[in-house]
Amino acid sequence: MVIMQSMNNPFGFRDALTSLALILVLPAVYPARETHRFQISAPALRSTRIIDVEAALGPQPPCGKESIPAYPRLDDPAIVKSWSESDFGRDWKPPVCTGWAAVGFTTLVTTVARFRHVTQAEGLLRRIGAISELAGVRYWSTTHKRWQTLVVDAYALTALRPEKRREDFRPDEMKDGNVLYFEQVDNLSGKAIYRMHIAEASADHLVIDVENVSTMRYLFIPILHPGETQSICFLDRESDNVWRYYSIVRTGKSANRLIAGNESSAVNRAVAFYRHLVGIPTDQEPPAAR
């Protein structure tokens, strides 16, 4: 189990195999192999401290229950946690409110934060729907020890066909129950098509889930089949200018095991997408993990 905190509130071969980007902090991730806990604090590095989490219970989104991990205080770093099978077994059952039917996982990462956002929910929907703005998102590669571009290109689609490119999604298209598609070009793994489902969208509450609908390959080797990489994000208004953020990224237990092994890079990728959403430069020093 790995628990890391990113600096801000507001991944070689293995690196390539795990280069799977999603719209909301939603990269493919590695499972933890050992117990490490890190904290990198803003504005300067401070002492490391242990954060207690009830691991046996597993991740719990804010669905009528207290979230696990719990939300940090406003202006504290986001908490990014990589879970392992040893925490609760290979046949972990996702919380009902995720809508995920498949049990177990190969990788599982949660990101929890509070952040300031002065516009309404429409502003967040506009940011999420701006698929083209994902191009250029950067992350710290622990393999290459430098900042790298994670998303080379990204664009919205009018249908489940890559030739049907269109302009970014508008907030008025992102209503309860709507399903939208986009394509994203990862720096190493290439193109993949994703389905974005607007599960809930109100003035104070947004729930958006994403999964791959095309097989993801590396050097012609299938590493994730359709539906094997999933993410869900819960955004809740706490006050006029404060929102709570909770996301889970999961790869299925049938995923190619070659994607497993480096939780530090997984955390850095998750932090990159969180930073993008809340408007923090994605390559701002320091990274969550070196």
Secondary structure, DSSP 8 states (H G I E B T S, - for coil): -EEEE-S-----HHHHHT----TTT--------S-EEEE--SSS----------GGG--B-SSSS--BS----TTS--EEEEE-HHHH-TT----GGG-------SEEEEEEEEEE--S-HHHHHHHHH-GGGGTT-EEEETTTTEEEESEEEEEEESSSSTT-EE----GGG--TT-EEEEEEEETTTEEEEEEEEEEEE-SSEEEEEEEE-S-EEETTEEEE-TTSEEEEEEEEEEETTEEEEEEEEEE-TTS-GGG-S-HHHHHHHHHHHHHHHHT--TT-SS-S--
